[in-house]
Amino acid sequence: MTRFIPDIVNNIAVKTGYSKKDIKTILDYMREEIIEMLCNNDDVNLKELGTFKLKQRNERIGENPLSKEKLVVPAHRTVTFFTVKTLRDKVR
C-alpha cells in the first residue's frame, strides 16, 4: 500500500497531539531545506533513515525503445537515496 504525506501528518498528529497544520508546516519546511541543501551540492544525512546524495550522470547515447532511434541523453545530476543498514534490516 502506498502512503502519502497526509497519512504521515495524520499519524504524527494522533501520536503527538500537535495540530495537523503545524506538522504539515514542519514537513514542508523540512522538504524545502533538503532541496536547498541538495541544490548547494550538500549531502543530506537523515539519521536512522539514510542519506540523499547528488550523482552526476555523464552524457550518453540512448535509444527510443519504440522507434529504435538513437538519441543523446545529456549530462545531468540526479538525486540518490542510500538507506542505513538498520532500516534495510527492519524492512527485510
C-alpha positions in Angstrom: 0.0 0.0 0.0 1.3 3.4 -0.9 1.2 6.1 1.8 1.2 9.8 1.2 2.1 12.9 3.2 -1.4 13.4 4.6 -1.1 9.8 6.1 2.2 10.8 7.8 0.7 14.1 9.0 -2.3 12.4 10.5 -0.3 9.6 12.2 2.1 12.1 13.8 -0.8 14.3 14.9 -2.5 11.4 16.6 0.7 10.3 18.3 1.9 13.7 19.4 -1.2 15.8 19.9 0.1 18.6 17.7 -2.2 20.0 15.1 -2.1 18.7 11.5 -1.5 22.2 10.2 1.7 22.5 12.4 3.0 19.1 11.4 2.4 19.8 7.7 4.2 23.1 8.0 7.2 21.5 9.6 7.3 18.8 6.9 7.1 21.4 4.2 10.0 23.3 5.7 12.0 20.1 6.0 11.4 19.3 2.4 12.4 22.8 1.3 15.6 22.6 3.4 16.5 19.2 1.9 16.0 20.6 -1.6 18.1 23.7 -0.8 20.9 21.7 0.6 21.0 19.4 -2.4 20.9 22.4 -4.8 24.1 23.6 -2.9 25.8 20.3 -3.6 25.5 19.1 0.0 24.6 15.6 1.1 21.7 15.3 3.5 22.0 12.7 6.2 18.8 11.8 8.0 19.9 9.7 11.0 18.1 6.3 11.2 16.8 6.7 7.6 19.6 7.3 5.1 21.4 9.9 3.0 20.4 11.9 0.0 23.3 12.4 -2.4 23.7 14.1 -5.8 25.1 11.9 -8.5 26.5 13.3 -11.8 25.4 11.4 -14.9 27.6 11.7 -17.9 26.2 12.3 -21.4 25.4 9.0 -23.2 23.8 7.6 -26.3 20.3 6.2 -25.6 17.7 4.5 -27.8 14.0 5.1 -28.2 12.5 1.7 -27.4 9.6 2.1 -29.9 11.4 3.6 -32.9 14.9 2.3 -32.1 16.1 5.9 -33.0 19.4 6.8 -31.3 19.5 9.9 -29.2 21.9 11.8 -27.0 20.9 11.8 -23.3 22.6 15.0 -21.9 24.7 15.0 -18.8 22.7 15.8 -15.7 22.6 15.5 -11.9 20.2 13.1 -10.2 19.3 12.5 -6.5 20.0 9.2 -5.0 19.0 7.9 -1.5 21.0 5.4 0.4 19.2 3.7 3.3 21.0 2.9 6.6 21.6 -0.7 7.4 19.3 -0.7 10.4 16.4 0.4 8.1 17.2 -2.2 5.5 17.3 -4.9 8.2 14.0 -3.9 9.6 12.3 -3.9 6.3 13.6 -7.4 5.4 
